[in-house]
């Protein structure tokens, strides 16, 4: 498990390094029944909003929120508290920089295993037995 978490952190840093021009640091941190996304921008030229997306399968994404830009060099944070009943499979996130007229500028992708507490994990197991 520790090796897997190290791999997740490495992927987050590689993802941040590959991102075009907007993001300098992007990470996803699992917590108890939540995932905290944070990012730092290098530049925000032409950015009108940041769109936060989540997926259970890395194919179909759902928009969670839109965040207004604060300016170059700003640190942002978004806490996804709606992971309680998502199970223990990986969650995939995208932080998308969008310009005027909803024009795509840049995107950073992440995935994380949420830290679902044992009470909810047990409840999910009990429910699954009766399906």
N, CA, C and O atoms as CSV, one atom per row, in Angstrom:
chain,resi,resn,atom,element,x,y,z
A,1,UNK,N,N,0.825,-1.191,0.000
A,1,UNK,CA,C,0.000,0.000,0.000
A,1,UNK,C,C,0.870,1.255,0.000
A,1,UNK,O,O,0.559,2.236,-0.675
A,2,UNK,N,N,1.974,1.214,0.773
A,2,UNK,CA,C,2.871,2.361,0.825
A,2,UNK,C,C,3.515,2.609,-0.536
A,2,UNK,O,O,3.696,3.754,-0.951
A,3,UNK,N,N,3.858,1.525,-1.222
A,3,UNK,CA,C,4.453,1.636,-2.556
A,3,UNK,C,C,3.448,2.262,-3.530
A,3,UNK,O,O,3.818,3.067,-4.384
A,4,UNK,N,N,2.172,1.879,-3.391
A,4,UNK,CA,C,1.135,2.424,-4.262
A,4,UNK,C,C,0.949,3.922,-4.023
A,4,UNK,O,O,0.798,4.686,-4.976
A,5,UNK,N,N,0.959,4.347,-2.763
A,5,UNK,CA,C,0.827,5.772,-2.447
A,5,UNK,C,C,2.015,6.557,-2.984
A,5,UNK,O,O,1.852,7.680,-3.461
A,6,UNK,N,N,3.203,5.977,-2.911
A,6,UNK,CA,C,4.375,6.628,-3.475
A,6,UNK,C,C,4.219,6.790,-4.982
A,6,UNK,O,O,4.584,7.823,-5.543
A,7,UNK,N,N,3.677,5.770,-5.631
A,7,UNK,CA,C,3.413,5.844,-7.064
A,7,UNK,C,C,2.407,6.940,-7.381
A,7,UNK,O,O,2.576,7.664,-8.362
A,8,UNK,N,N,1.365,7.075,-6.571
A,8,UNK,CA,C,0.370,8.130,-6.776
A,8,UNK,C,C,0.993,9.511,-6.674
A,8,UNK,O,O,0.695,10.394,-7.478
A,9,UNK,N,N,1.850,9.695,-5.694
A,9,UNK,CA,C,2.513,10.989,-5.527
A,9,UNK,C,C,3.420,11.271,-6.723
A,9,UNK,O,O,3.463,12.397,-7.219
A,10,UNK,N,N,4.136,10.263,-7.181
A,10,UNK,CA,C,5.000,10.420,-8.344
A,10,UNK,C,C,4.190,10.793,-9.576
A,10,UNK,O,O,4.600,11.662,-10.346
A,11,UNK,N,N,3.053,10.152,-9.771
A,11,UNK,CA,C,2.192,10.472,-10.916
A,11,UNK,C,C,1.702,11.909,-10.825
A,11,UNK,O,O,1.627,12.601,-11.840
A,12,UNK,N,N,1.369,12.367,-9.625
A,12,UNK,CA,C,0.910,13.747,-9.456
A,12,UNK,C,C,2.001,14.728,-9.864
A,12,UNK,O,O,1.717,15.719,-10.536
A,13,UNK,N,N,3.251,14.466,-9.465
A,13,UNK,CA,C,4.333,15.361,-9.827
A,13,UNK,C,C,4.643,15.315,-11.314
A,13,UNK,O,O,4.914,16.352,-11.918
A,14,UNK,N,N,4.607,14.133,-11.914
A,14,UNK,CA,C,4.827,14.013,-13.356
A,14,UNK,C,C,3.721,14.732,-14.103
A,14,UNK,O,O,3.975,15.425,-15.089
A,15,UNK,N,N,2.503,14.567,-13.635
A,15,UNK,CA,C,1.375,15.234,-14.256
A,15,UNK,C,C,1.550,16.752,-14.224
A,15,UNK,O,O,1.255,17.444,-15.199
A,16,UNK,N,N,2.028,17.249,-13.102
A,16,UNK,CA,C,2.259,18.688,-12.979
A,16,UNK,C,C,3.394,19.144,-13.898
A,16,UNK,O,O,3.338,20.238,-14.459
A,17,UNK,N,N,4.417,18.311,-14.050
A,17,UNK,CA,C,5.554,18.675,-14.894
A,17,UNK,C,C,5.193,18.694,-16.376
A,17,UNK,O,O,5.737,19.492,-17.140
A,18,UNK,N,N,4.277,17.816,-16.781
A,18,UNK,CA,C,3.899,17.722,-18.179
A,18,UNK,C,C,2.885,18.799,-18.570
A,18,UNK,O,O,2.810,19.182,-19.738
A,19,UNK,N,N,2.117,19.281,-17.618
A,19,UNK,CA,C,1.080,20.265,-17.906
A,19,UNK,C,C,1.676,21.449,-18.658
A,19,UNK,O,O,2.793,21.881,-18.374
A,20,UNK,N,N,0.923,21.962,-19.612
A,20,UNK,CA,C,1.407,22.979,-20.550
A,20,UNK,C,C,2.003,24.209,-19.869
A,20,UNK,O,O,3.213,24.260,-19.646
A,21,UNK,N,N,1.193,25.179,-19.543
A,21,UNK,CA,C,1.727,26.438,-19.044
A,21,UNK,C,C,1.094,26.915,-17.748
A,21,UNK,O,O,1.669,27.762,-17.063
A,22,UNK,N,N,-0.022,26.417,-17.408
A,22,UNK,CA,C,-0.801,26.973,-16.303
A,22,UNK,C,C,-0.351,26.434,-14.942
A,22,UNK,O,O,-0.098,27.220,-14.029
A,23,UNK,N,N,-0.249,25.126,-14.791
A,23,UNK,CA,C,-0.037,24.501,-13.487
A,23,UNK,C,C,1.441,24.260,-13.195
A,23,UNK,O,O,2.188,23.803,-14.059
A,24,UNK,N,N,1.856,24.575,-11.959
A,24,UNK,CA,C,3.220,24.250,-11.548
A,24,UNK,C,C,3.219,23.132,-10.518
A,24,UNK,O,O,4.194,22.387,-10.419
A,25,UNK,N,N,2.158,23.003,-9.761
A,25,UNK,CA,C,2.061,21.954,-8.743
A,25,UNK,C,C,0.601,21.526,-8.657
A,25,UNK,O,O,-0.290,22.362,-8.512
A,26,UNK,N,N,0.362,20.223,-8.746
A,26,UNK,CA,C,-0.997,19.683,-8.654
A,26,UNK,C,C,-0.942,18.421,-7.806
A,26,UNK,O,O,-0.100,17.554,-8.039
A,27,UNK,N,N,-1.834,18.310,-6.820
A,27,UNK,CA,C,-1.842,17.082,-6.023
A,27,UNK,C,C,-3.248,16.789,-5.511
A,27,UNK,O,O,-4.088,17.677,-5.364
A,28,UNK,N,N,-3.464,15.513,-5.248
A,28,UNK,CA,C,-4.717,15.029,-4.670
A,28,UNK,C,C,-4.357,14.273,-3.405
A,28,UNK,O,O,-3.537,13.355,-3.434
A,29,UNK,N,N,-4.969,14.656,-2.300
A,29,UNK,CA,C,-4.672,14.034,-1.008
A,29,UNK,C,C,-5.922,13.386,-0.442
A,29,UNK,O,O,-6.905,14.076,-0.172
A,30,UNK,N,N,-5.904,12.060,-0.257
A,30,UNK,CA,C,-7.069,11.408,0.331
A,30,UNK,C,C,-7.128,11.671,1.826
A,30,UNK,O,O,-6.102,11.728,2.503
A,31,UNK,N,N,-8.339,11.829,2.327
A,31,UNK,CA,C,-8.585,11.976,3.751
A,31,UNK,C,C,-9.728,11.053,4.113
A,31,UNK,O,O,-10.187,10.277,3.276
A,32,UNK,N,N,-10.184,11.123,5.323
A,32,UNK,CA,C,-11.312,10.291,5.720
A,32,UNK,C,C,-12.566,10.798,5.034
A,32,UNK,O,O,-13.055,11.886,5.340
A,33,UNK,N,N,-13.082,10.011,4.108
A,33,UNK,CA,C,-14.303,10.315,3.355
A,33,UNK,C,C,-14.213,11.610,2.560
A,33,UNK,O,O,-15.231,12.265,2.336
A,34,UNK,N,N,-13.022,11.988,2.131
A,34,UNK,CA,C,-12.854,13.195,1.335
A,34,UNK,C,C,-11.560,13.127,0.542
A,34,UNK,O,O,-10.643,12.377,0.878
A,35,UNK,N,N,-11.505,13.921,-0.513
A,35,UNK,CA,C,-10.278,14.076,-1.290
A,35,UNK,C,C,-10.047,15.574,-1.444
A,35,UNK,O,O,-10.944,16.310,-1.853
A,36,UNK,N,N,-8.838,16.018,-1.113
A,36,UNK,CA,C,-8.489,17.427,-1.245
A,36,UNK,C,C,-7.595,17.587,-2.465
A,36,UNK,O,O,-6.525,16.985,-2.552
A,37,UNK,N,N,-8.050,18.403,-3.400
A,37,UNK,CA,C,-7.265,18.740,-4.584
A,37,UNK,C,C,-6.640,20.101,-4.349
A,37,UNK,O,O,-7.310,21.023,-3.884
A,38,UNK,N,N,-5.369,20.233,-4.665
A,38,UNK,CA,C,-4.727,21.538,-4.544
A,38,UNK,C,C,-3.816,21.744,-5.739
A,38,UNK,O,O,-3.249,20.797,-6.284
A,39,UNK,N,N,-3.688,22.997,-6.133
A,39,UNK,CA,C,-2.822,23.306,-7.260
A,39,UNK,C,C,-2.305,24.730,-7.146
A,39,UNK,O,O,-2.894,25.591,-6.492
A,40,UNK,N,N,-1.188,24.937,-7.805
A,40,UNK,CA,C,-0.518,26.225,-7.846
A,40,UNK,C,C,-0.358,26.582,-9.317
A,40,UNK,O,O,-0.029,25.727,-10.139
A,41,UNK,N,N,-0.593,27.844,-9.641
A,41,UNK,CA,C,-0.492,28.251,-11.041
A,41,UNK,C,C,0.791,29.046,-11.280
A,41,UNK,O,O,1.273,29.775,-10.413
A,42,UNK,N,N,1.312,28.878,-12.468
A,42,UNK,CA,C,2.473,29.651,-12.891
A,42,UNK,C,C,1.989,30.928,-13.565
A,42,UNK,O,O,2.460,32.027,-13.271
A,43,UNK,N,N,1.051,30.755,-14.463
A,43,UNK,CA,C,0.460,31.872,-15.181
A,43,UNK,C,C,-1.029,31.597,-15.315
A,43,UNK,O,O,-1.457,30.446,-15.231
A,44,UNK,N,N,-1.799,32.612,-15.517
A,44,UNK,CA,C,-3.234,32.427,-15.722
A,44,UNK,C,C,-3.711,33.250,-16.920
A,44,UNK,O,O,-4.852,33.708,-16.963
A,45,UNK,N,N,-2.809,33.426,-17.892
A,45,UNK,CA,C,-3.148,34.195,-19.086
A,45,UNK,C,C,-4.329,33.571,-19.812
A,45,UNK,O,O,-4.269,32.411,-20.221
A,46,UNK,N,N,-5.390,34.326,-19.972
A,46,UNK,CA,C,-6.566,33.874,-20.709
A,46,UNK,C,C,-7.497,32.949,-19.940
A,46,UNK,O,O,-8.503,32.504,-20.493
A,47,UNK,N,N,-7.195,32.646,-18.685
A,47,UNK,CA,C,-8.035,31.730,-17.906
A,47,UNK,C,C,-9.214,32.492,-17.318
A,47,UNK,O,O,-9.035,33.500,-16.634
A,48,UNK,N,N,-10.423,32.000,-17.590
A,48,UNK,CA,C,-11.617,32.622,-17.010
A,48,UNK,C,C,-12.180,31.806,-15.856
A,48,UNK,O,O,-12.949,32.321,-15.044
A,49,UNK,N,N,-11.791,30.511,-15.779
A,49,UNK,CA,C,-12.240,29.657,-14.671
A,49,UNK,C,C,-11.457,28.356,-14.675
A,49,UNK,O,O,-10.862,27.963,-15.679
A,50,UNK,N,N,-11.475,27.700,-13.522
A,50,UNK,CA,C,-10.948,26.349,-13.385
A,50,UNK,C,C,-12.148,25.440,-13.140
A,50,UNK,O,O,-12.984,25.724,-12.283
A,51,UNK,N,N,-12.229,24.352,-13.892
A,51,UNK,CA,C,-13.338,23.410,-13.766
A,51,UNK,C,C,-12.798,22.131,-13.134
A,51,UNK,O,O,-11.811,21.562,-13.599
A,52,UNK,N,N,-13.463,21.687,-12.064
A,52,UNK,CA,C,-13.071,20.466,-11.364
A,52,UNK,C,C,-13.992,19.341,-11.826
A,52,UNK,O,O,-15.214,19.466,-11.753
A,53,UNK,N,N,-13.404,18.239,-12.303
A,53,UNK,CA,C,-14.160,17.098,-12.811
A,53,UNK,C,C,-13.755,15.833,-12.059
A,53,UNK,O,O,-12.613,15.703,-11.617
A,54,UNK,N,N,-14.706,14.895,-11.918
A,54,UNK,CA,C,-14.421,13.615,-11.253
A,54,UNK,C,C,-15.042,12.481,-12.055
A,54,UNK,O,O,-16.088,12.643,-12.684
A,55,UNK,N,N,-14.367,11.314,-12.019
A,55,UNK,CA,C,-14.855,10.125,-12.707
A,55,UNK,C,C,-14.538,8.901,-11.861
A,55,UNK,O,O,-13.578,8.895,-11.091
A,56,UNK,N,N,-15.347,7.877,-12.012
A,56,UNK,CA,C,-15.074,6.595,-11.356
A,56,UNK,C,C,-14.340,5.644,-12.285
A,56,UNK,O,O,-13.797,4.636,-11.833
A,57,UNK,N,N,-14.313,5.953,-13.599
A,57,UNK,CA,C,-13.747,5.024,-14.572
A,57,UNK,C,C,-12.757,5.669,-15.548
A,57,UNK,O,O,-12.301,5.002,-16.477
A,58,UNK,N,N,-12.424,6.913,-15.367
A,58,UNK,CA,C,-11.515,7.657,-16.241
A,58,UNK,C,C,-12.048,7.775,-17.667
A,58,UNK,O,O,-11.280,7.986,-18.606
A,59,UNK,N,N,-13.359,7.639,-17.826
A,59,UNK,CA,C,-13.963,7.764,-19.156
A,59,UNK,C,C,-15.033,8.857,-19.169
A,59,UNK,O,O,-14.992,9.765,-20.000
A,60,UNK,N,N,-15.972,8.765,-18.260
A,60,UNK,CA,C,-17.047,9.766,-18.205
A,60,UNK,C,C,-16.886,10.591,-16.934
A,60,UNK,O,O,-16.935,10.065,-15.822
A,61,UNK,N,N,-16.697,11.879,-17.118
A,61,UNK,CA,C,-16.451,12.800,-16.012
A,61,UNK,C,C,-17.683,13.639,-15.710
A,61,UNK,O,O,-18.474,13.964,-16.596
A,62,UNK,N,N,-17.823,13.983,-14.427
A,62,UNK,CA,C,-18.905,14.833,-13.956
A,62,UNK,C,C,-18.279,16.107,-13.409
A,62,UNK,O,O,-17.296,16.054,-12.670
A,63,UNK,N,N,-18.847,17.248,-13.773
A,63,UNK,CA,C,-18.346,18.515,-13.263
A,63,UNK,C,C,-18.765,18.688,-11.808
A,63,UNK,O,O,-19.940,18.543,-11.470
A,64,UNK,N,N,-17.798,18.997,-10.953
A,64,UNK,CA,C,-18.068,19.195,-9.532
A,64,UNK,C,C,-18.198,20.672,-9.170
A,64,UNK,O,O,-19.059,21.048,-8.376
A,65,UNK,N,N,-17.342,21.504,-9.756
A,65,UNK,CA,C,-17.347,22.912,-9.378
A,65,UNK,C,C,-16.568,23.733,-10.394
A,65,UNK,O,O,-15.813,23.205,-11.211
A,66,UNK,N,N,-16.777,25.042,-10.316
A,66,UNK,CA,C,-16.017,26.009,-11.109
A,66,UNK,C,C,-15.428,27.021,-10.146
A,66,UNK,O,O,-16.110,27.512,-9.247
A,67,UNK,N,N,-14.159,27.327,-10.341
A,67,UNK,CA,C,-13.467,28.252,-9.449
A,67,UNK,C,C,-12.883,29.388,-10.269
A,67,UNK,O,O,-12.238,29.161,-11.292
A,68,UNK,N,N,-13.113,30.612,-9.814
A,68,UNK,CA,C,-12.597,31.794,-10.501
A,68,UNK,C,C,-11.109,31.944,-10.242
A,68,UNK,O,O,-10.637,31.644,-9.145
A,69,UNK,N,N,-10.357,32.410,-11.250
A,69,UNK,CA,C,-8.917,32.598,-11.067
A,69,UNK,C,C,-8.619,33.779,-10.145
A,69,UNK,O,O,-9.370,34.754,-10.099
A,70,UNK,N,N,-7.501,33.673,-9.409
A,70,UNK,CA,C,-7.086,34.737,-8.486
A,70,UNK,C,C,-5.869,35.500,-9.006
A,70,UNK,O,O,-5.563,36.590,-8.522
A,71,UNK,N,N,-5.181,34.930,-9.984
A,71,UNK,CA,C,-3.989,35.577,-10.522
A,71,UNK,C,C,-2.803,34.624,-10.516
A,71,UNK,O,O,-2.815,33.623,-9.800
A,72,UNK,N,N,-1.776,34.929,-11.309
A,72,UNK,CA,C,-0.607,34.066,-11.418
A,72,UNK,C,C,0.046,33.817,-10.058
A,72,UNK,O,O,0.103,34.711,-9.214
A,73,UNK,N,N,0.536,32.591,-9.858
A,73,UNK,CA,C,1.208,32.249,-8.623
A,73,UNK,C,C,0.263,31.973,-7.466
A,73,UNK,O,O,0.699,31.895,-6.318
A,74,UNK,N,N,-1.012,31.826,-7.749
A,74,UNK,CA,C,-1.997,31.588,-6.691
A,74,UNK,C,C,-2.106,30.111,-6.366
A,74,UNK,O,O,-1.909,29.253,-7.226
A,75,UNK,N,N,-2.423,29.830,-5.117
A,75,UNK,CA,C,-2.656,28.463,-4.654
A,75,UNK,C,C,-4.159,28.278,-4.504
A,75,UNK,O,O,-4.857,29.139,-3.967
A,76,UNK,N,N,-4.646,27.133,-4.991
A,76,UNK,CA,C,-6.063,26.808,-4.951
A,76,UNK,C,C,-6.269,25.496,-4.222
A,76,UNK,O,O,-5.369,24.659,-4.145
A,77,UNK,N,N,-7.489,25.329,-3.679
A,77,UNK,CA,C,-7.826,24.077,-3.013
A,77,UNK,C,C,-9.312,23.803,-3.207
A,77,UNK,O,O,-10.147,24.702,-3.116
A,78,UNK,N,N,-9.615,22.546,-3.475
A,78,UNK,CA,C,-11.003,22.098,-3.578
A,78,UNK,C,C,-11.125,20.801,-2.792
A,78,UNK,O,O,-10.320,19.888,-2.974
A,79,UNK,N,N,-12.123,20.710,-1.922
A,79,UNK,CA,C,-12.328,19.509,-1.117
A,79,UNK,C,C,-13.585,18.805,-1.613
A,79,UNK,O,O,-14.684,19.356,-1.568
A,80,UNK,N,N,-13.400,17.580,-2.085
A,80,UNK,CA,C,-14.520,16.747,-2.531
A,80,UNK,C,C,-14.971,15.911,-1.342
A,80,UNK,O,O,-14.302,14.952,-0.956
A,81,UNK,N,N,-16.102,16.279,-0.770
A,81,UNK,CA,C,-16.614,15.570,0.404
A,81,UNK,C,C,-17.652,14.527,0.028
A,81,UNK,O,O,-18.237,13.893,0.906
A,82,UNK,N,N,-17.888,14.343,-1.254
A,82,UNK,CA,C,-18.911,13.406,-1.717
A,82,UNK,C,C,-18.286,12.080,-2.161
A,82,UNK,O,O,-18.594,11.582,-3.244
A,83,UNK,N,N,-17.412,11.511,-1.331
A,83,UNK,CA,C,-16.777,10.241,-1.682
A,83,UNK,C,C,-17.148,9.123,-0.727
A,83,UNK,O,O,-16.597,8.026,-0.831
A,84,UNK,N,N,-18.066,9.365,0.203
A,84,UNK,CA,C,-18.423,8.376,1.227
A,84,UNK,C,C,-18.883,7.061,0.625
A,84,UNK,O,O,-18.395,6.007,1.034
A,85,UNK,N,N,-19.791,7.081,-0.316
A,85,UNK,CA,C,-20.372,5.851,-0.849
A,85,UNK,C,C,-19.809,5.486,-2.220
A,85,UNK,O,O,-20.464,4.781,-2.988
A,86,UNK,N,N,-18.613,5.954,-2.529
A,86,UNK,CA,C,-18.004,5.651,-3.819
A,86,UNK,C,C,-17.189,4.360,-3.768
A,86,UNK,O,O,-16.679,3.926,-4.801
A,87,UNK,N,N,-17.055,3.743,-2.613
A,87,UNK,CA,C,-16.276,2.514,-2.497
A,87,UNK,C,C,-14.802,2.804,-2.314
A,87,UNK,O,O,-14.421,3.911,-1.936
A,88,UNK,N,N,-13.976,1.809,-2.583
A,88,UNK,CA,C,-12.541,1.978,-2.404
A,88,UNK,C,C,-11.790,1.918,-3.730
A,88,UNK,O,O,-10.566,1.791,-3.739
A,89,UNK,N,N,-12.494,2.007,-4.830
A,89,UNK,CA,C,-11.831,2.040,-6.127
A,89,UNK,C,C,-11.264,3.443,-6.373
A,89,UNK,O,O,-11.706,4.403,-5.742
A,90,UNK,N,N,-10.302,3.571,-7.272
A,90,UNK,CA,C,-9.698,4.886,-7.530
A,90,UNK,C,C,-10.730,5.880,-8.047
A,90,UNK,O,O,-11.678,5.519,-8.744
A,91,UNK,N,N,-10.521,7.122,-7.692
A,91,UNK,CA,C,-11.291,8.223,-8.248
A,91,UNK,C,C,-10.346,9.012,-9.142
A,91,UNK,O,O,-9.183,9.222,-8.798
A,92,UNK,N,N,-10.843,9.440,-10.270
A,92,UNK,CA,C,-10.049,10.187,-11.238
A,92,UNK,C,C,-10.536,11.632,-11.245
A,92,UNK,O,O,-11.739,11.894,-11.246
A,93,UNK,N,N,-9.595,12.554,-11.250
A,93,UNK,CA,C,-9.936,13.975,-11.244
A,93,UNK,C,C,-9.228,14.682,-12.386
A,93,UNK,O,O,-8.154,14.273,-12.825
A,94,UNK,N,N,-9.853,15.748,-12.854
A,94,UNK,CA,C,-9.223,16.652,-13.812
A,94,UNK,C,C,-9.446,18.067,-13.314
A,94,UNK,O,O,-10.540,18.423,-12.878
A,95,UNK,N,N,-8.405,18.858,-13.385
A,95,UNK,CA,C,-8.519,20.279,-13.126
A,95,UNK,C,C,-8.265,20.933,-14.474
A,95,UNK,O,O,-7.164,20.854,-15.019
A,96,UNK,N,N,-9.275,21.567,-14.995
A,96,UNK,CA,C,-9.225,22.104,-16.353
A,96,UNK,C,C,-9.217,23.632,-16.314
A,96,UNK,O,O,-10.089,24.247,-15.699
A,97,UNK,N,N,-8.237,24.235,-16.968
A,97,UNK,CA,C,-8.194,25.684,-17.131
A,97,UNK,C,C,-8.966,26.021,-18.403
A,97,UNK,O,O,-8.659,25.521,-19.485
A,98,UNK,N,N,-9.963,26.870,-18.253
A,98,UNK,CA,C,-10.849,27.205,-19.368
A,98,UNK,C,C,-10.813,28.712,-19.585
A,98,UNK,O,O,-10.826,29.493,-18.633
A,99,UNK,N,N,-10.769,29.103,-20.850
A,99,UNK,CA,C,-10.748,30.517,-21.200
A,99,UNK,C,C,-12.130,31.026,-21.568
A,99,UNK,O,O,-13.141,30.370,-21.318
A,100,UNK,N,N,-12.151,32.198,-22.162
A,100,UNK,CA,C,-13.426,32.778,-22.585
A,100,UNK,C,C,-14.079,31.894,-23.639
A,100,UNK,O,O,-13.392,31.174,-24.364
A,101,UNK,N,N,-15.386,31.947,-23.724
A,101,UNK,CA,C,-16.178,31.110,-24.643
A,101,UNK,C,C,-15.959,29.621,-24.382
A,101,UNK,O,O,-16.071,28.810,-25.301
A,102,UNK,N,N,-15.648,29.256,-23.134
A,102,UNK,CA,C,-15.418,27.863,-22.722
A,102,UNK,C,C,-14.344,27.161,-23.545
A,102,UNK,O,O,-14.422,25.953,-23.768
A,103,UNK,N,N,-13.349,27.908,-23.995
A,103,UNK,CA,C,-12.240,27.363,-24.773
A,103,UNK,C,C,-11.238,26.688,-23.833
A,103,UNK,O,O,-10.785,27.292,-22.861
A,104,UNK,N,N,-10.898,25.434,-24.130
A,104,UNK,CA,C,-9.941,24.648,-23.347
A,104,UNK,C,C,-8.548,25.251,-23.489
A,104,UNK,O,O,-8.091,25.528,-24.598
A,105,UNK,N,N,-7.871,25.453,-22.342
A,105,UNK,CA,C,-6.510,25.988,-22.361
A,105,UNK,C,C,-5.508,24.940,-21.896
A,105,UNK,O,O,-4.523,24.672,-22.584
A,106,UNK,N,N,-5.753,24.346,-20.730
A,106,UNK,CA,C,-4.815,23.391,-20.154
A,106,UNK,C,C,-5.584,22.477,-19.195
A,106,UNK,O,O,-6.691,22.800,-18.763
A,107,UNK,N,N,-4.977,21.334,-18.872
A,107,UNK,CA,C,-5.640,20.372,-17.999
A,107,UNK,C,C,-4.594,19.549,-17.273
A,107,UNK,O,O,-3.533,19.241,-17.817
A,108,UNK,N,N,-4.909,19.199,-16.042
A,108,UNK,CA,C,-4.057,18.306,-15.272
A,108,UNK,C,C,-4.923,17.167,-14.751
A,108,UNK,O,O,-6.004,17.404,-14.212
A,109,UNK,N,N,-4.458,15.943,-14.908
A,109,UNK,CA,C,-5.229,14.762,-14.497
A,109,UNK,C,C,-4.571,14.097,-13.298
A,109,UNK,O,O,-3.346,14.063,-13.183
A,110,UNK,N,N,-5.416,13.564,-12.398
A,110,UNK,CA,C,-4.944,12.893,-11.192
A,110,UNK,C,C,-5.833,11.703,-10.905
A,110,UNK,O,O,-6.968,11.641,-11.378
A,111,UNK,N,N,-5.325,10.761,-10.133
A,111,UNK,CA,C,-6.206,9.738,-9.577
A,111,UNK,C,C,-5.764,9.455,-8.155
A,111,UNK,O,O,-4.599,9.633,-7.799
A,112,UNK,N,N,-6.721,9.008,-7.347
A,112,UNK,CA,C,-6.439,8.804,-5.934
A,112,UNK,C,C,-7.358,7.713,-5.393
A,112,UNK,O,O,-8.487,7.543,-5.853
A,113,UNK,N,N,-6.848,6.978,-4.409
A,113,UNK,CA,C,-7.687,6.038,-3.670
A,113,UNK,C,C,-8.178,6.757,-2.427
A,113,UNK,O,O,-7.371,7.093,-1.560
A,114,UNK,N,N,-9.486,7.005,-2.313
A,114,UNK,CA,C,-9.978,7.709,-1.130
A,114,UNK,C,C,-9.825,6.857,0.122
A,114,UNK,O,O,-9.876,5.628,0.063
A,115,UNK,N,N,-9.641,7.513,1.232
A,115,UNK,CA,C,-9.492,6.853,2.523
A,115,UNK,C,C,-10.877,6.771,3.164
A,115,UNK,O,O,-11.226,7.598,4.006
A,116,UNK,N,N,-11.659,5.775,2.765
A,116,UNK,CA,C,-13.005,5.608,3.278
A,116,UNK,C,C,-12.898,4.927,4.635
A,116,UNK,O,O,-12.282,3.869,4.757
A,117,UNK,N,N,-13.501,5.538,5.659
A,117,UNK,CA,C,-13.310,4.970,6.994
A,117,UNK,C,C,-13.989,3.610,7.130
A,117,UNK,O,O,-14.873,3.265,6.346
A,118,UNK,N,N,-13.573,2.856,8.119
A,118,UNK,CA,C,-13.987,1.461,8.259
A,118,UNK,C,C,-15.473,1.310,8.524
A,118,UNK,O,O,-16.050,0.288,8.152
A,119,UNK,N,N,-16.117,2.285,9.153
A,119,UNK,CA,C,-17.564,2.188,9.393
A,119,UNK,C,C,-18.304,2.172,8.072
A,119,UNK,O,O,-19.182,1.335,7.862
A,120,UNK,N,N,-17.959,3.093,7.175
A,120,UNK,CA,C,-18.641,3.139,5.893
A,120,UNK,C,C,-18.257,1.955,5.020
A,120,UNK,O,O,-19.091,1.454,4.266
A,121,UNK,N,N,-17.005,1.493,5.107
A,121,UNK,CA,C,-16.575,0.339,4.329
A,121,UNK,C,C,-17.362,-0.892,4.775
A,121,UNK,O,O,-17.800,-1.685,3.941
A,122,UNK,N,N,-17.542,-1.053,6.075
A,122,UNK,CA,C,-18.296,-2.186,6.606
A,122,UNK,C,C,-19.755,-2.099,6.174
A,122,UNK,O,O,-20.340,-3.104,5.771
A,123,UNK,N,N,-20.337,-0.930,6.253
A,123,UNK,CA,C,-21.727,-0.751,5.820
A,123,UNK,C,C,-21.878,-1.112,4.343
A,123,UNK,O,O,-22.857,-1.750,3.955
A,124,UNK,N,N,-20.916,-0.707,3.526
A,124,UNK,CA,C,-20.962,-1.036,2.109
A,124,UNK,C,C,-20.885,-2.531,1.877
A,124,UNK,O,O,-21.547,-3.055,0.982
A,125,UNK,N,N,-20.083,-3.225,2.673
A,125,UNK,CA,C,-19.968,-4.681,2.570
A,125,UNK,C,C,-21.278,-5.357,2.943
A,125,UNK,O,O,-21.708,-6.295,2.272
A,126,UNK,N,N,-21.916,-4.883,4.016
A,126,UNK,CA,C,-23.195,-5.456,4.441
A,126,UNK,C,C,-24.249,-5.247,3.365
A,126,UNK,O,O,-25.007,-6.166,3.056
A,127,UNK,N,N,-24.305,-4.053,2.793
A,127,UNK,CA,C,-25.285,-3.785,1.727
A,127,UNK,C,C,-25.042,-4.692,0.530
A,127,UNK,O,O,-25.994,-5.202,-0.062
A,128,UNK,N,N,-23.775,-4.902,0.164
A,128,UNK,CA,C,-23.447,-5.721,-0.992
A,128,UNK,C,C,-23.882,-7.174,-0.796
A,128,UNK,O,O,-24.242,-7.843,-1.764
A,129,UNK,N,N,-23.855,-7.666,0.440
A,129,UNK,CA,C,-24.244,-9.048,0.718
A,129,UNK,C,C,-25.729,-9.288,0.428
A,129,UNK,O,O,-26.121,-10.410,0.107
A,130,UNK,N,N,-26.553,-8.248,0.538
A,130,UNK,CA,C,-27.984,-8.399,0.365
A,130,UNK,C,C,-28.468,-7.994,-1.013
A,130,UNK,O,O,-29.677,-7.898,-1.228
A,131,UNK,N,N,-27.588,-7.758,-1.930
A,131,UNK,CA,C,-27.995,-7.394,-3.306
A,131,UNK,C,C,-28.288,-8.608,-4.106
A,131,UNK,O,O,-28.643,-8.502,-5.280
